[in-house]
Amino acid sequence: MIEGLPPWAWSLLLATLSVLVALAVHTLVVGLAGRFAKRSASSTDDVLVLRMKGPLRWLLIVLALGAVQPALDLSQYGLQLWSRISGLVVPGLIGWMALAGLTILVDIIKMRSDISAADNLRARRRRTRADILYRVGMFVILVATFCMMLMSIPSIRNIGVTLIASAGLAALAVGAAAQPALKNLIGGLQMALTEPVRIDDVVIIDGEWGRIEEIRLTYVVIKVWDERRLVVPLSKFLEESFQNWTRQTSDLTGAVVWHLDPAADIPRLRAKLEELVRANPRWDGRFCNLQVTEMRVDAIEVRALMTARDASLAFDLRCDVREAMLAFIRDEMPEALVRRRHRAEIEPSPAPVR
């Protein structure tokens, strides 16, 4: 001990020095790791350094203070206070490290799953599972960390035996009160396994067309075509029917219908349709056709089918073809427009009376 320095001042100086050494070691380790990460071609190590930077700092500080604790001049009350604080800080730090590790794993999965590619079914499956399981894992880690922190308090740990006796009734009461939330939580796990929808899926639900933007533990956020957001409980996707346009693949077949005069030249219209579709960059080259699908009294129903890579391109392709065909019929085939036909019956005039 330095001569003339009070014990409390020595303890404070020693604790301060240990913290500074821990911060210096943290700066050195993070700096070296950052340099290696920049030189590496992979971006995985960059995510690792970024996510573990904060938890590592506090882990080194806790380890440094724990190392010098026997040398500190602490009273009996100080030791008890140290034990209480450690019982709260250490579980919290462990939970933080576990959450950071889980976040790193999910970030790596997302980085390796590019949903902007044309054939992104496998990537969307990975991202959907990663998002759902991340939220489930985060919930489990937070609950476990909170329980470990509570168990470090002797008074709470002692009354835990009494609480266990009434745990059955409490579980029934909580389960009855939180039935909707638990239902959606279990539905989230079921959705991660069965995958009725995935991130970026195109769906129609409640008469709304949109893409799956987020999948939470209890609800799904759908981005509607006009930029609105539709929030749907998870249980709705498991209990009710809905349309999923990208369940197996994003390729779609679009249809355009016209009502024309029965005397319309169908082969000429079919040739024009093929010309328009082949010239449109939104067509994926798989299929296009024109057929007469219905016969009515004054008109026929003509349907054109064409394929596109995804739902958005299919919608735009249908609009382009519909407008171009209408312009062609108006300018070059006006006889194909529907005309009303009426049969006039002329009764013979009566013979003149002589």
GUFI-850578 format. One record per residue (C-alpha): residue in one letter; x, y, z. Coordinates in steps of 0.2 Angstrom, whole numbers, plus 5000, padded with zeros to 4 digits. Layout:
// GUFI-850578
A / X / Y / Z
...
This chain:
// GUFI-850578
M / 5000 / 5000 / 5000
I / 5006 / 5017 / 4996
E / 5012 / 5026 / 5011
G / 4999 / 5040 / 5017
L / 4985 / 5034 / 5005
P / 4969 / 5030 / 5014
P / 4962 / 5012 / 5011
W / 4947 / 5018 / 5002
A / 4957 / 5029 / 4990
W / 4969 / 5015 / 4986
S / 4954 / 5004 / 4982
L / 4947 / 5017 / 4971
L / 4963 / 5020 / 4962
L / 4965 / 5001 / 4959
A / 4948 / 4999 / 4952
T / 4951 / 5014 / 4941
L / 4967 / 5007 / 4935
S / 4959 / 4990 / 4931
V / 4945 / 4998 / 4921
L / 4958 / 5008 / 4911
V / 4968 / 4993 / 4907
A / 4952 / 4984 / 4902
L / 4947 / 4998 / 4890
A / 4965 / 4998 / 4883
V / 4964 / 4980 / 4880
H / 4947 / 4982 / 4872
T / 4953 / 4996 / 4860
L / 4968 / 4985 / 4855
V / 4958 / 4969 / 4852
V / 4945 / 4978 / 4843
G / 4957 / 4988 / 4832
L / 4967 / 4973 / 4827
A / 4951 / 4963 / 4823
G / 4944 / 4978 / 4813
R / 4960 / 4978 / 4803
F / 4959 / 4960 / 4799
A / 4941 / 4962 / 4795
K / 4945 / 4975 / 4782
R / 4958 / 4965 / 4774
S / 4946 / 4950 / 4773
A / 4936 / 4948 / 4757
S / 4921 / 4941 / 4767
S / 4909 / 4953 / 4776
T / 4905 / 4941 / 4790
D / 4920 / 4946 / 4801
D / 4914 / 4964 / 4799
V / 4898 / 4960 / 4807
L / 4906 / 4950 / 4820
V / 4917 / 4964 / 4825
L / 4903 / 4977 / 4825
R / 4891 / 4966 / 4835
M / 4903 / 4960 / 4848
K / 4912 / 4977 / 4851
G / 4900 / 4983 / 4865
P / 4897 / 4967 / 4874
L / 4916 / 4964 / 4874
R / 4920 / 4980 / 4882
W / 4909 / 4977 / 4897
L / 4915 / 4959 / 4898
L / 4933 / 4965 / 4900
I / 4928 / 4978 / 4913
V / 4919 / 4965 / 4923
L / 4933 / 4953 / 4922
A / 4946 / 4966 / 4927
L / 4936 / 4972 / 4942
G / 4933 / 4954 / 4947
A / 4952 / 4951 / 4946
V / 4956 / 4965 / 4958
Q / 4942 / 4963 / 4970
P / 4951 / 4953 / 4983
A / 4964 / 4967 / 4984
L / 4951 / 4980 / 4987
D / 4948 / 4986 / 5005
L / 4929 / 4982 / 5006
S / 4919 / 4980 / 5022
Q / 4906 / 4967 / 5025
Y / 4893 / 4978 / 5019
G / 4904 / 4982 / 5004
L / 4906 / 4963 / 5000
Q / 4887 / 4960 / 5001
L / 4884 / 4975 / 4989
W / 4898 / 4969 / 4977
S / 4889 / 4951 / 4977
R / 4872 / 4959 / 4974
I / 4878 / 4969 / 4960
S / 4888 / 4955 / 4952
G / 4873 / 4944 / 4953
L / 4864 / 4957 / 4942
V / 4877 / 4962 / 4931
V / 4885 / 4945 / 4926
P / 4868 / 4937 / 4920
G / 4864 / 4953 / 4911
L / 4881 / 4952 / 4902
I / 4879 / 4934 / 4898
G / 4862 / 4937 / 4891
W / 4869 / 4952 / 4881
M / 4883 / 4941 / 4874
A / 4870 / 4928 / 4869
L / 4859 / 4940 / 4861
A / 4874 / 4948 / 4851
G / 4879 / 4930 / 4845
L / 4861 / 4927 / 4840
T / 4861 / 4943 / 4830
I / 4877 / 4939 / 4822
L / 4870 / 4923 / 4816
V / 4855 / 4931 / 4809
D / 4864 / 4945 / 4800
I / 4876 / 4932 / 4792
I / 4860 / 4922 / 4786
K / 4853 / 4938 / 4779
M / 4869 / 4943 / 4770
R / 4870 / 4926 / 4762
S / 4851 / 4927 / 4757
D / 4849 / 4939 / 4743
I / 4830 / 4941 / 4740
S / 4833 / 4954 / 4726
A / 4838 / 4940 / 4714
A / 4826 / 4934 / 4701
D / 4825 / 4916 / 4708
N / 4824 / 4920 / 4727
L / 4813 / 4906 / 4734
R / 4827 / 4898 / 4744
A / 4834 / 4915 / 4750
R / 4816 / 4921 / 4756
R / 4814 / 4904 / 4765
R / 4830 / 4907 / 4774
R / 4826 / 4925 / 4779
T / 4809 / 4921 / 4785
R / 4815 / 4907 / 4796
A / 4829 / 4918 / 4802
D / 4818 / 4932 / 4807
I / 4805 / 4921 / 4816
L / 4818 / 4911 / 4825
Y / 4828 / 4926 / 4830
R / 4813 / 4934 / 4838
V / 4809 / 4918 / 4847
G / 4827 / 4916 / 4853
M / 4827 / 4934 / 4858
F / 4812 / 4931 / 4869
V / 4819 / 4916 / 4877
I / 4836 / 4924 / 4881
L / 4827 / 4939 / 4889
V / 4816 / 4928 / 4899
A / 4831 / 4917 / 4905
T / 4842 / 4932 / 4909
F / 4828 / 4940 / 4919
C / 4826 / 4924 / 4929
M / 4844 / 4922 / 4932
M / 4845 / 4940 / 4938
L / 4830 / 4937 / 4950
M / 4838 / 4921 / 4957
S / 4853 / 4931 / 4962
I / 4843 / 4940 / 4975
P / 4841 / 4929 / 4991
S / 4824 / 4936 / 4996
I / 4816 / 4932 / 4979
R / 4825 / 4915 / 4978
N / 4818 / 4910 / 4995
I / 4800 / 4914 / 4991
G / 4802 / 4905 / 4975
V / 4798 / 4889 / 4984
T / 4781 / 4896 / 4990
L / 4777 / 4902 / 4972
I / 4780 / 4885 / 4965
A / 4766 / 4878 / 4975
S / 4754 / 4890 / 4967
A / 4762 / 4889 / 4950
G / 4748 / 4878 / 4943
L / 4734 / 4889 / 4947
A / 4744 / 4904 / 4941
A / 4749 / 4896 / 4925
L / 4730 / 4893 / 4921
A / 4726 / 4910 / 4925
V / 4739 / 4918 / 4915
G / 4736 / 4906 / 4901
A / 4718 / 4910 / 4900
A / 4721 / 4929 / 4901
A / 4735 / 4928 / 4887
Q / 4727 / 4915 / 4876
P / 4727 / 4926 / 4860
A / 4745 / 4931 / 4863
L / 4751 / 4913 / 4866
K / 4741 / 4907 / 4851
N / 4750 / 4919 / 4840
L / 4767 / 4915 / 4848
I / 4764 / 4897 / 4845
G / 4758 / 4901 / 4827
G / 4774 / 4910 / 4824
L / 4784 / 4894 / 4828
Q / 4772 / 4884 / 4817
M / 4774 / 4897 / 4803
A / 4793 / 4895 / 4804
L / 4792 / 4877 / 4801
T / 4777 / 4875 / 4789
E / 4781 / 4892 / 4779
P / 4763 / 4896 / 4773
V / 4771 / 4913 / 4769
R / 4789 / 4920 / 4768
I / 4797 / 4937 / 4767
D / 4793 / 4946 / 4750
D / 4779 / 4934 / 4746
V / 4765 / 4941 / 4736
V / 4748 / 4938 / 4744
I / 4730 / 4942 / 4743
I / 4721 / 4943 / 4760
D / 4705 / 4952 / 4765
G / 4704 / 4958 / 4747
E / 4721 / 4967 / 4748
W / 4736 / 4963 / 4736
G / 4753 / 4966 / 4744
R / 4770 / 4959 / 4748
I / 4775 / 4951 / 4765
E / 4786 / 4965 / 4773
E / 4789 / 4959 / 4790
I / 4785 / 4943 / 4800
R / 4784 / 4946 / 4819
L / 4781 / 4934 / 4833
T / 4762 / 4938 / 4834
Y / 4758 / 4947 / 4817
V / 4763 / 4950 / 4799
V / 4765 / 4967 / 4791
I / 4760 / 4967 / 4772
K / 4765 / 4981 / 4761
V / 4750 / 4985 / 4750
W / 4752 / 4991 / 4732
D / 4747 / 5009 / 4737
E / 4761 / 5010 / 4750
R / 4748 / 5006 / 4765
R / 4753 / 4993 / 4778
L / 4741 / 4979 / 4783
V / 4744 / 4971 / 4800
V / 4737 / 4954 / 4801
P / 4738 / 4942 / 4816
L / 4748 / 4926 / 4813
S / 4734 / 4915 / 4817
K / 4724 / 4922 / 4802
F / 4737 / 4914 / 4790
L / 4735 / 4897 / 4799
E / 4716 / 4896 / 4801
E / 4709 / 4905 / 4786
S / 4712 / 4904 / 4767
F / 4722 / 4917 / 4757
Q / 4731 / 4918 / 4740
N / 4750 / 4916 / 4739
W / 4756 / 4920 / 4722
T / 4774 / 4916 / 4725
R / 4772 / 4899 / 4735
Q / 4783 / 4889 / 4724
T / 4790 / 4901 / 4711
S / 4787 / 4920 / 4707
D / 4782 / 4916 / 4689
L / 4764 / 4921 / 4685
T / 4752 / 4920 / 4670
G / 4742 / 4936 / 4667
A / 4726 / 4937 / 4658
V / 4717 / 4951 / 4648
V / 4699 / 4950 / 4642
W / 4690 / 4959 / 4628
H / 4672 / 4958 / 4623
L / 4672 / 4960 / 4604
D / 4660 / 4958 / 4589
P / 4657 / 4940 / 4584
A / 4663 / 4945 / 4566
A / 4680 / 4950 / 4573
D / 4695 / 4942 / 4564
I / 4703 / 4932 / 4578
P / 4718 / 4926 / 4568
R / 4723 / 4944 / 4565
L / 4721 / 4948 / 4583
R / 4731 / 4933 / 4588
A / 4745 / 4938 / 4577
K / 4745 / 4956 / 4583
L / 4745 / 4950 / 4601
E / 4760 / 4939 / 4598
E / 4769 / 4954 / 4590
L / 4765 / 4965 / 4605
V / 4770 / 4953 / 4618
R / 4786 / 4948 / 4610
A / 4791 / 4966 / 4609
N / 4788 / 4970 / 4627
P / 4803 / 4968 / 4639
R / 4792 / 4962 / 4653
W / 4787 / 4946 / 4645
D / 4798 / 4931 / 4651
G / 4797 / 4922 / 4635
R / 4787 / 4907 / 4641
F / 4770 / 4908 / 4634
C / 4757 / 4919 / 4626
N / 4741 / 4915 / 4617
L / 4724 / 4922 / 4612
Q / 4707 / 4912 / 4613
V / 4689 / 4914 / 4612
T / 4683 / 4909 / 4629
E / 4664 / 4914 / 4629
M / 4650 / 4916 / 4616
R / 4636 / 4928 / 4620
V / 4621 / 4935 / 4611
D / 4629 / 4951 / 4604
A / 4648 / 4948 / 4608
I / 4662 / 4936 / 4611
E / 4674 / 4935 / 4625
V / 4692 / 4935 / 4619
R / 4705 / 4931 / 4632
A / 4724 / 4933 / 4630
L / 4737 / 4924 / 4642
M / 4755 / 4930 / 4644
T / 4768 / 4926 / 4657
A / 4780 / 4936 / 4667
R / 4794 / 4934 / 4680
D / 4784 / 4941 / 4695
A / 4767 / 4948 / 4700
S / 4772 / 4967 / 4697
L / 4779 / 4963 / 4680
A / 4764 / 4953 / 4675
F / 4752 / 4967 / 4680
D / 4762 / 4980 / 4670
L / 4762 / 4968 / 4655
R / 4744 / 4966 / 4656
C / 4741 / 4984 / 4656
D / 4753 / 4987 / 4641
V / 4745 / 4974 / 4631
R / 4727 / 4979 / 4635
E / 4731 / 4997 / 4630
A / 4740 / 4992 / 4614
M / 4727 / 4980 / 4608
L / 4713 / 4993 / 4611
A / 4722 / 5006 / 4601
F / 4725 / 4993 / 4587
I / 4706 / 4988 / 4587
R / 4701 / 5006 / 4587
D / 4713 / 5012 / 4573
E / 4714 / 4996 / 4561
M / 4699 / 4985 / 4566
P / 4684 / 4996 / 4571
E / 4673 / 4982 / 4564
A / 4678 / 4971 / 4579
L / 4670 / 4983 / 4591
V / 4654 / 4977 / 4598
R / 4638 / 4983 / 4589
R / 4620 / 4980 / 4594
R / 4610 / 4971 / 4581
H / 4591 / 4973 / 4580
R / 4580 / 4963 / 4569
A / 4566 / 4973 / 4561
E / 4550 / 4964 / 4557
I / 4539 / 4973 / 4544
E / 4521 / 4968 / 4544
P / 4513 / 4968 / 4527
S / 4500 / 4982 / 4525
P / 4482 / 4976 / 4524
A / 4474 / 4975 / 4507
P / 4464 / 4990 / 4502
V / 4445 / 4989 / 4504
R / 4435 / 4990 / 4487
